[in-house]
Amino acid sequence: MNLNYINHMEYLPDMEILQSDVMERVLAGVAAYDYNQYTAQDVERVLQSTNLNLNGFGALLSPAAQPYLEQMARKAQLETRKHFGTSICLFTPLYIANYCENHCVYCGFNCHNHIQRAKLTTEEIERELQAIAATGLQEILLLTGESRTASSVEYIGEAVKLAAQYFRNVGIEIYPLNSEEYRYLNQCGADFVSVYQETYNPDKYEQVHLSGHKRVYPYRFYAQERALLGGMRGVAFGALLGLDDFRKDAFATGLHAYYTQKKYPQAEISFSCPRMRPYIHNAYNNPNEVHETQLLQVMLAYRLFLPYAGITISTRERARFRDHVVGMCATKISAGVNVGVGGHEEEQKGDEQFEISDPRTVDEVDAMLKERGLQPVYIDYVRV
């Protein structure tokens, strides 16, 4: 089937359909969201209140809130300390394959981008895991390109089983699955799933996902719910900021996490806030570019809206910015990162998904956190 001729809002035959209204509620909320309606007085009232509702969250994402970043930061830090103390979790990603069957115009892994493709063998995966574990890390995130052909669920399951031998927490960032497939990976040892909608604007989503299973918007949207139904402990949400209107995408991300949390109160919820980055063969020119102060505004709004949610700061960002937001609003930071296939123990086999901006080692990030009076945490959850 040629997937660029299907309706991007219709499921394919092999895709599980949930009886859920979360997508409709999120899209309705975003359609009604006009961030230009808010005034400075609205923002001040929100910052003086003790409970932040959906309207207040919208106000903190608005242009009117930009002059109030200092006040937002002080309040966000208080909330972070209240719920997380001075603890900052460390982890690293391991890309085990970069084959992809999707044509996404913004991604270095897209199937029409001529890069060095690779897939680690079981033996290579174990050597990479051993090298990463030697740094002291106890949490790992396994990633693949979105190709069921090259990276089958069974292949990923074997990688998860190996990772569970070396790490206490094993997360996955792969193509969306049906709930029973998530259950299988959970039984293999995975406990956390990251899936990013990229943009919540269905029209823009169609324009930037030209072919592949990823073109189907609702199936991707409900990946977190299927993961939780499959037994996963936690799920992460995010939009690729700069792909479309970042304020609306950030608002939609917050709504998605909020409604999911209400439906699954036992779930551990977290946010990631990636921005558009250059990649191989891409002439980087983004008219929707999101600046650091705007990224900070989004992260602070997330913290104040869902104070108990985790927030991860990516190596897409400069070291100085990452150092600035940990402990203020971010609660998890990556270290010793390589976004190509392999590269921790042996020579990198496949090309990177995007360019990173912070190449520091685990020891260097650990030292930075301690210098800032924060507590590096290598394990925050133990399976029993």
C-alpha positions as CSV (number, residue, x, y, z in Angstrom):
1,M,0.0,0.0,0.0
2,N,1.3,3.5,-0.9
3,L,0.8,5.3,2.4
4,N,1.1,8.8,1.0
5,Y,-2.3,8.3,-0.7
6,I,-4.2,7.3,2.4
7,N,-6.2,9.6,4.7
8,H,-3.7,10.5,7.5
9,M,-6.6,10.4,10.0
10,E,-7.6,6.8,9.2
11,Y,-6.2,3.7,10.8
12,L,-4.6,1.0,8.7
13,P,-5.9,-2.6,9.2
14,D,-3.1,-3.7,11.5
15,M,-3.5,-0.8,13.9
16,E,-5.3,-1.2,17.2
17,I,-8.2,1.3,17.8
18,L,-8.9,2.4,21.3
19,Q,-12.3,3.6,22.6
20,S,-10.9,7.0,23.8
21,D,-12.0,10.6,23.4
22,V,-8.6,12.1,24.5
23,M,-7.6,13.1,20.9
24,E,-10.9,14.8,20.3
25,R,-10.6,16.7,23.6
26,V,-7.1,17.8,22.9
27,L,-7.9,19.0,19.3
28,A,-10.9,20.9,20.5
29,G,-8.9,22.5,23.2
30,V,-6.2,23.6,20.8
31,A,-8.8,24.9,18.3
32,A,-10.2,27.1,21.0
33,Y,-6.8,28.3,22.2
34,D,-6.0,31.9,21.2
35,Y,-2.7,32.8,23.0
36,N,-3.0,36.4,21.8
37,Q,-6.1,37.0,24.0
38,Y,-4.0,37.1,27.2
39,T,-2.8,40.2,28.8
40,A,-0.1,41.0,31.4
41,Q,-2.8,41.2,34.0
42,D,-4.0,37.7,33.1
43,V,-0.4,36.4,33.6
44,E,0.0,38.2,36.9
45,R,-3.2,36.7,38.2
46,V,-2.1,33.2,37.2
47,L,1.3,33.7,38.9
48,Q,-0.5,34.8,42.1
49,S,-2.9,31.9,42.2
50,T,-2.2,28.5,43.9
51,N,-4.0,26.3,41.4
52,L,-3.3,26.4,37.7
53,N,-6.1,25.4,35.4
54,L,-6.1,24.9,31.6
55,N,-6.8,28.6,31.0
56,G,-3.9,29.6,33.3
57,F,-1.6,27.1,31.4
58,G,-2.6,28.8,28.2
59,A,-1.7,32.2,29.7
60,L,1.7,31.1,30.7
61,L,2.4,29.9,27.1
62,S,1.3,33.2,25.6
63,P,3.5,36.1,24.4
64,A,2.1,38.1,27.3
65,A,4.0,35.9,29.7
66,Q,7.4,36.4,28.1
67,P,8.3,39.4,30.3
68,Y,7.5,37.3,33.4
69,L,10.0,34.5,32.9
70,E,11.9,35.4,36.1
71,Q,8.8,35.2,38.2
72,M,7.8,31.9,36.4
73,A,11.3,30.5,37.1
74,R,11.2,31.3,40.8
75,K,7.8,29.7,41.2
76,A,8.8,26.7,39.0
77,Q,11.9,26.1,41.1
78,L,9.8,26.0,44.3
79,E,7.4,23.4,42.7
80,T,10.4,21.4,41.5
81,R,12.0,21.3,44.9
82,K,8.6,20.5,46.5
83,H,8.1,17.4,44.3
84,F,11.6,16.3,43.4
85,G,13.9,17.9,46.0
86,T,17.4,18.5,44.5
87,S,17.4,15.1,42.7
88,I,18.3,15.0,38.9
89,C,18.1,11.7,37.1
90,L,20.8,10.8,34.6
91,F,20.5,8.5,31.6
92,T,21.8,8.0,28.1
93,P,20.3,6.9,24.9
94,L,21.5,3.9,22.8
95,Y,20.6,3.8,19.2
96,I,20.6,0.2,18.1
97,A,19.3,0.8,14.5
98,N,18.6,3.7,12.2
99,Y,16.6,2.1,9.4
100,C,13.3,3.9,8.8
101,E,10.3,3.3,6.5
102,N,8.8,6.8,7.0
103,H,9.3,9.9,4.9
104,C,9.3,12.7,7.5
105,V,10.7,15.9,6.0
106,Y,12.4,17.1,9.2
107,C,14.2,14.0,10.3
108,G,17.7,12.7,9.5
109,F,16.5,9.1,9.6
110,N,13.8,9.6,6.9
111,C,13.8,6.8,4.3
112,H,14.8,9.1,1.5
113,N,17.8,10.6,3.2
114,H,21.0,8.9,2.0
115,I,22.9,8.2,5.2
116,Q,24.9,5.3,6.5
117,R,22.3,2.8,7.8
118,A,23.2,0.2,10.4
119,K,21.7,-2.2,12.9
120,L,23.6,-3.6,15.8
121,T,23.8,-7.4,16.3
122,T,23.0,-8.9,19.7
123,E,26.7,-9.2,20.5
124,E,27.3,-5.5,19.6
125,I,24.3,-4.4,21.7
126,E,25.7,-6.2,24.7
127,R,29.1,-4.7,24.3
128,E,27.5,-1.2,24.0
129,L,25.4,-1.9,27.1
130,Q,28.5,-3.0,29.1
131,A,30.4,0.1,28.1
132,I,27.6,2.4,29.1
133,A,27.0,0.5,32.4
134,A,30.7,1.0,33.2
135,T,30.0,4.7,33.5
136,G,27.8,4.1,36.5
137,L,24.5,4.9,34.7
138,Q,21.5,2.7,35.8
139,E,18.9,4.0,33.3
140,I,19.0,3.6,29.5
141,L,16.8,4.6,26.6
142,L,16.8,2.2,23.6
143,L,16.1,3.8,20.2
144,T,15.5,2.6,16.7
145,G,14.5,4.1,13.4
146,E,10.8,3.4,12.6
147,S,11.1,0.2,10.6
148,R,9.3,-2.9,11.6
149,T,11.1,-4.7,8.9
150,A,14.7,-3.9,10.0
151,S,13.9,-3.6,13.7
152,S,11.1,-6.1,14.5
153,V,9.4,-6.2,17.9
154,E,11.2,-9.4,18.6
155,Y,14.6,-7.8,17.8
156,I,13.8,-4.9,20.2
157,G,12.6,-7.4,22.8
158,E,16.0,-9.2,22.7
159,A,17.7,-5.8,23.1
160,V,15.4,-5.0,26.1
161,K,16.2,-8.3,27.8
162,L,19.9,-7.6,27.5
163,A,19.5,-4.1,28.8
164,A,17.5,-5.3,31.8
165,Q,20.6,-7.3,32.8
166,Y,22.7,-4.2,33.1
167,F,20.3,-1.4,34.0
168,R,17.5,-0.9,36.5
169,N,15.4,1.3,34.2
170,V,14.9,0.5,30.5
171,G,13.0,2.9,28.4
172,I,12.2,2.6,24.7
173,E,11.7,5.2,21.9
174,I,10.6,3.2,18.9
175,Y,7.7,3.1,16.4
176,P,4.3,3.0,18.0
177,L,2.9,-0.5,18.8
178,N,-0.3,-2.2,19.7
179,S,-1.0,-2.7,23.4
180,E,-0.1,-6.5,23.3
181,E,3.2,-5.7,21.7
182,Y,3.9,-3.1,24.4
183,R,3.0,-5.8,26.9
184,Y,5.5,-8.2,25.4
185,L,8.3,-5.5,25.7
186,N,7.2,-4.8,29.2
187,Q,7.6,-8.5,30.0
188,C,11.1,-8.4,28.4
189,G,12.0,-5.6,30.9
190,A,11.0,-2.2,29.4
191,D,9.1,0.0,31.8
192,F,8.9,3.4,30.1
193,V,7.8,4.6,26.6
194,S,8.6,7.8,24.8
195,V,6.5,8.8,21.8
196,Y,6.5,12.3,20.4
197,Q,3.6,13.5,18.3
198,E,6.0,16.0,16.5
199,T,3.1,18.4,15.8
200,Y,-0.5,18.3,17.0
201,N,-1.8,20.2,14.0
202,P,-3.4,17.5,11.8
203,D,-2.9,19.6,8.6
204,K,0.7,20.2,9.3
205,Y,1.2,16.6,10.4
206,E,-0.1,15.5,7.0
207,Q,2.3,17.9,5.2
208,V,5.5,16.7,6.9
209,H,4.7,13.0,7.1
210,L,4.6,12.1,3.4
211,S,4.6,8.3,3.6
212,G,5.0,5.4,6.0
213,H,2.9,4.2,9.0
214,K,3.9,7.4,10.9
215,R,1.6,9.2,8.5
216,V,-1.4,7.9,10.5
217,Y,-2.0,10.7,13.1
218,P,-4.5,9.0,15.5
219,Y,-2.5,5.8,15.8
220,R,0.6,7.8,16.9
221,F,-1.5,10.0,19.2
222,Y,-2.8,7.0,21.2
223,A,0.6,5.3,21.6
224,Q,0.9,6.4,25.2
225,E,-2.5,4.9,26.1
226,R,-1.7,1.6,24.4
227,A,1.7,1.5,26.3
228,L,-0.1,2.0,29.6
229,L,-2.6,-0.6,28.7
230,G,0.3,-2.9,27.9
231,G,1.6,-2.5,31.5
232,M,4.2,0.2,31.1
233,R,5.0,2.2,34.2
234,G,5.4,5.6,32.5
235,V,5.1,7.5,29.3
236,A,6.7,10.6,27.9
237,F,5.0,13.3,25.7
238,G,6.5,15.9,23.4
239,A,6.2,18.0,20.3
240,L,9.1,18.9,18.0
241,L,9.1,22.6,18.7
242,G,9.5,24.7,15.6
243,L,7.8,22.3,13.3
244,D,4.6,24.3,13.6
245,D,3.3,27.0,15.9
246,F,5.2,26.1,19.0
247,R,2.8,27.7,21.5
248,K,-0.1,25.7,20.2
249,D,2.0,22.5,20.0
250,A,3.2,23.0,23.6
251,F,-0.4,23.7,24.7
252,A,-1.6,20.5,23.0
253,T,1.2,18.5,24.6
254,G,0.2,19.7,28.0
255,L,-3.4,18.8,27.3
256,H,-2.5,15.4,26.0
257,A,-0.4,14.6,29.2
258,Y,-3.1,16.1,31.5
259,Y,-6.0,14.1,30.1
260,T,-3.9,10.9,30.0
261,Q,-2.9,11.4,33.6
262,K,-6.6,11.8,34.6
263,K,-7.5,8.7,32.8
264,Y,-4.5,6.7,34.1
265,P,-3.7,8.1,37.5
266,Q,-1.2,5.4,38.2
267,A,1.0,6.4,35.3
268,E,4.3,8.3,35.6
269,I,4.1,11.2,33.2
270,S,7.0,13.2,31.7
271,F,7.7,15.8,29.0
272,S,10.5,16.2,26.6
273,C,11.0,19.5,24.8
274,P,13.1,18.9,21.6
275,R,13.6,21.7,19.2
276,M,14.3,21.4,15.5
277,R,18.0,20.6,14.8
278,P,20.1,20.3,11.7
279,Y,20.8,16.8,10.3
280,I,22.9,15.2,7.5
281,H,22.0,16.6,4.0
282,N,19.6,19.2,5.4
283,A,20.1,22.8,4.6
284,Y,18.8,24.1,8.0
285,N,16.4,27.0,7.5
286,N,13.4,27.1,9.9
287,P,11.0,30.0,9.7
288,N,9.4,28.8,12.9
289,E,12.6,28.7,14.9
290,V,12.1,28.6,18.7
291,H,14.6,30.6,20.7
292,E,16.0,29.5,24.0
293,T,13.9,32.0,26.0
294,Q,10.8,30.6,24.3
295,L,11.9,27.0,25.1
296,L,12.4,28.1,28.7
297,Q,8.9,29.5,28.8
298,V,7.5,26.2,27.6
299,M,9.4,24.2,30.2
300,L,8.4,26.5,33.0
301,A,4.7,26.4,31.9
302,Y,4.9,22.6,31.9
303,R,6.3,22.6,35.4
304,L,3.7,25.0,36.8
305,F,0.8,23.2,35.1
306,L,1.8,19.6,36.0
307,P,4.2,20.1,38.9
308,Y,4.7,16.3,39.5
309,A,5.6,15.5,35.9
310,G,9.2,14.8,35.0
311,I,10.9,17.1,32.4
312,T,13.9,15.9,30.4
313,I,16.4,18.3,28.9
314,S,17.9,17.1,25.6
315,T,21.5,17.2,24.3
316,R,20.0,19.1,21.4
317,E,20.5,22.1,23.7
318,R,23.7,23.9,24.7
319,A,25.4,22.9,27.8
320,R,24.9,26.3,29.3
321,F,21.2,26.2,28.8
322,R,21.0,22.6,30.2
323,D,22.9,23.7,33.3
324,H,20.5,26.6,33.7
325,V,17.3,24.6,33.7
326,V,18.2,21.5,35.7
327,G,16.8,21.9,39.2
328,M,14.7,24.9,38.1
329,C,12.2,22.9,36.0
330,A,14.1,19.9,34.4
331,T,14.4,16.7,36.5
332,K,16.2,14.4,34.0
333,I,19.3,15.0,31.9
334,S,21.2,12.9,29.4
335,A,24.9,12.4,29.5
336,G,27.6,10.6,27.5
337,V,25.3,10.9,24.5
338,N,25.9,9.5,21.0
339,V,22.9,9.7,18.5
340,G,24.4,7.5,15.9
341,V,24.1,3.7,15.9
342,G,26.5,2.4,18.5
343,G,29.6,4.4,19.2
344,H,30.0,3.8,23.0
345,E,32.3,0.8,22.9
346,E,33.2,0.4,19.2
347,E,33.3,2.6,16.2
348,Q,29.9,4.2,15.3
349,K,28.2,2.0,12.7
350,G,25.4,4.3,11.5
351,D,24.9,8.0,11.0
352,E,23.2,10.3,13.5
353,Q,19.6,11.4,13.7
354,F,20.5,15.0,14.4
355,E,23.4,17.1,15.7
356,I,23.9,17.3,19.5
357,S,25.1,20.4,21.3
358,D,26.3,19.0,24.6
359,P,28.9,16.2,24.2
360,R,29.9,16.0,27.9
361,T,30.6,12.7,29.6
362,V,28.7,11.2,32.5
363,D,31.4,12.3,34.9
364,E,31.3,15.8,33.6
365,V,27.6,16.1,33.9
366,D,27.7,14.6,37.4
367,A,30.3,17.1,38.4
368,M,28.2,20.0,37.0
369,L,25.2,18.9,39.0
370,K,27.1,18.7,42.3
371,E,28.7,22.1,41.7
372,R,25.2,23.5,41.4
373,G,24.1,21.9,44.7
374,L,22.0,19.2,43.0
375,Q,22.0,15.5,43.6
376,P,22.8,13.2,40.6
377,V,20.5,10.2,40.8
378,Y,21.4,7.1,38.9
379,I,18.3,5.0,39.9
380,D,14.9,6.3,40.9
381,Y,12.8,3.2,40.5
382,V,13.4,-0.5,41.4
383,R,11.4,-3.3,39.9
384,V,10.3,-5.9,42.5
